[in-house]
Amino acid sequence: MSNTKNTILAGLKAGAIALAFSCIGVLLLALVAKLFGLPDNVLPIVNQILKIVAVALAMMLCLKEENFVVKALVGSVVFSLLSLLLFSLLGGTFHIGQVLLDFAIALVTSVIIAFVKARR
């Protein structure tokens, strides 16, 4: 029971940290876009790259010891749900395609990092 609890807590921590990194990245992107007048068609691509980096960093920091893949799966689900909730509350539009893309990005990135960490 304790091992399962530790696995879930590590996944929750990874998802929350990924959300924090993602929010910081989005705020920095908004600042750069405002200062340098980035075109609107570039912002969604850079935003997806920021999400990949945020999830990868959070997984590298939080995945330790064992059950890497399970922790990564929990973390990616938590990140996806929290980011959906947060950005919906901030007035973002809700498109199922975007939600699925965000989940796929989080899932693939976190599982890749989990496999890399498991091989060490």
Secondary structure, DSSP 8 states (H G I E B T S, - for coil): -HHHHHHHHHHHHHHHHHHHHHHHHHHHHHHHHHHHT--TTTHHHHHHHHHHHHHHHHHHHH--SS-HHHHHHHHHHHHHHHHHHHHHHTT----HHHHHHHHHHHHHHHHHHHHHHHH-
